[in-house]
Structure formats: structure tokens, C-alpha cells
Amino acid sequence: NWWTVLWRKFVSGLLTICPGLFLGREGPCIQIGACIGQGLAEKVFKLSKEDEHLLLQCGVAAGLSAAFSAPLAGTVFLLEEVTHRFQAKVWVTAFVAAIAADAVTFLFFGAQPCLYLPIKMSLPTGTYPWLIVLGVVVGALAFLFQYFIFNLKWWYRKFTVLPNYYHSILPLLLVIPVGLWNPHILGSSHNFIMYVADTSLHANWLPRLGMMVLFLVLRFFGTMLAYGATVPGGIFMPIFVLGSVIGAIAGIIMIHAGIIPASCYLNIIAISMAAYFGAAEGVPFSAILLVTEMVGTIQQVFPMMLLTFVAYYTSMLLGARPSIYDALRQQMVFEN
């Protein structure tokens, strides 16, 4: 029932995201887009089941495009993660829907990329061997993310103090003390990534490094707590946030080890976001395109591809699933 799902996802998504839970808006946006596609197919165009399914897929691409102002990544995500097929009928119509959604975001929010980072220069080629080392670390952390995601239901079932329908209280309680301590940490969160990327805070690098490690731990377990409670919200932005913090930790270490100049700090954050997302979600192409469109520069594309490939391959060697959503869907079918 597309209408029932649509309005409930809209309202419950706002109730989840606005208090600052560690989940993103892209999950509800994708689902709302799919519902709109299905509704138009049923009520307006009176399409066949096959074309109804196609319009629903277009809604997926449009929803992701609207969430991140990234029409190309929205279309590729549909092909890479949802349909697993590259058919002209699908990608052309989905791309048109994604462009239309992006045009609406331009009208309301302007043409600036949603996560613009002022990257001014490329990474020196001498740092590329170190990117392989970083890729292995990022891939291992991505595998750890998948491991926790797939075991959340089991851990929550062991928590019998509260009934299942009260589990959503737990992540809401977590954000209260965290928000009172440092409100920058809360939310999906674009603002938090910009806070992490602030290069003016590097004067005392060792305390800054310790703070980033603390941020990584808090965001990781906060995301797991929120996602396991099955409240409506996406894991795209939480994964990007974790990737940005990993990049910040690596960037601070590499700067003070003399591996990269301080001006390349933002480069490491951007490419780490793509690598962690690509390895954790199992969508390396979508990750590279999404970060490129969100950040608004192609200065870091080659090192981004290198780091993402190494991270993705490392996570697969450790036993990560090639598609996190297929695995979660199979888990839901098995449990039902």
C-alpha cells in the first residue's frame, strides 16, 4: 500500500532524524520516491505491472538524487544495488527521473554540492603506496561494520528488559547525553563532516587525534544502536560520517608523519568516505560517483578509485557480503 507507506515514512523519518539519531535521510527518501513512483503508475498512468515496477525503480533513483543532489550516482546505485542489470529502458528513464528530482533541489537549495569540500590540490603521487595500506585498514573496518549490522537482530533479541516495540527508546536516550556534551556529533550528519574537515583545529594534533578516535567509537555504536532498533532512517550518511572520521584520523597521522602536506587533509577525508562506503555497502562505483557529486570536485578521482578498490577487495577477502541490501533482504525473508 504505497500511500500508507509514503506518509508514515515521511512522518516517522522526520521524527527519527530531527532529534539527532545517527541515521540518514536517504533511506526514507529512497522509499518515499519508490512509493511516489508506484502511486503514479497505479493512480495516474494506469500502467501494466512491468511498467509499474519500472516507475517504482525510477522513484528509487529520484529519491537518492534528491537526498544528495546526485542524479548520476542515484541512477548507478539503482543499477548496481537494486536491479543488477544495465538495461537501456531502465537506466534512461531512471536517469530522467533523477535529473528531474535534482532540478527541484536546485530550485530550493541552489546549485552548490550538498557536501562541498574546498579541495585545492591533488595528492602527491608518492603517497599512493600509503593509500594501499590505508585501503587495507578501511576494508577491515568496513567488514567489521557489516559484521555488526548482520548481528544486530540477534543482539537485540537478547535484550529482554524492554519489549521489541520499545527498542526505539534506546537510541533516543543515547543522543541526550551525547548532544549535551557535543551537539556536532548528532544527526546524519553533513554538519559533523564539515566539523571533522575543519583544518583550523590542527594546532594540538595529539588531542585532536584522540578526539577523532572517540568520535569514531561513539558514531559507530550509536549507528548500530539506532539501526538495530528498526527506526526509519538510512545508513548512507552514517557510513559516510564514519568514513570521514577514519579519513580524519589517517590524515592527521599522515600529515604529522610527513607523508602528505597539510593542504591534502580534505583529500584524505573525501577518498576515505568513498572507500569505506564502497566496501561496507558493496557498491564501489556508486560510492565513487556519489562522493564526487557530493563534494563537487574531480581532483581526487584516481586516488579515490585506488583506495576504494583496495578497501572493497580487502573486505571481500575477509568475508564481507558483496551486496549489503541483498544480504539484509535475505535475512528478513529467513526470519519471516
C-alpha angles and dihedrals in degrees: 000000000000098000094051091049093044100056094038092051090048096051098037091044090057091046089053100043103037097061088056104257113167095255133102136240095232095082095059090038092056092046093046090050091052091049091051090050092051092046093052091048093051104036106026111026099025092217131181119262091259094052091041088058090049092053090049088055090050088055090056092055092043092050093053091043091053093047095054104014087242112128096168093050091045091056095044091048089056091052097040101042109021113028099021087205133098103217122161093223090056103041097042095051092040091050091052090051091048092050091049091051091047091050090058091052088052090056093053105031106020132243100288113116112261094240103028114182117186097231106177105176143023125253114265111256089236089071094060095091088055089053088063089056090047090048091057091052093046091048092052091050090048090054088051089053092054091046092056094043093054093048099046095096091053093050093046091051088057090056099083098159089093127037116248094257091058096053091098088071091070100067090041090056091049095058093056099069092033091051092048089052099043120351091191089078096059127094136026084297140220090153092054092053090051089049091052090047094053104122093193091077097068099094093102099033099176096057087042090054092050090049091053091052089051090049090052093053094045094047093045097052092036090056092048092049092050097043093046090054087064094231112156111269142107132254097211096091095037088055091048090050092052090047091051092051091048088050091049091052091048092044094052091048093046093048094051091043089056094243097120133016117252090249089069095060092103091049091059091048093051097047092044090055091055094044095049093045094046093049097042096045096034093234109112096164093050090046094055094045094044095052092043091053094042096047094041102224139089095202092107101039099113097047087042091056091047095049093043093050093050092046093046093048092047092052091049091051089052091053105266118158114255090226119030094194094050089051093048090048091052089048091054092049091049093050092048 
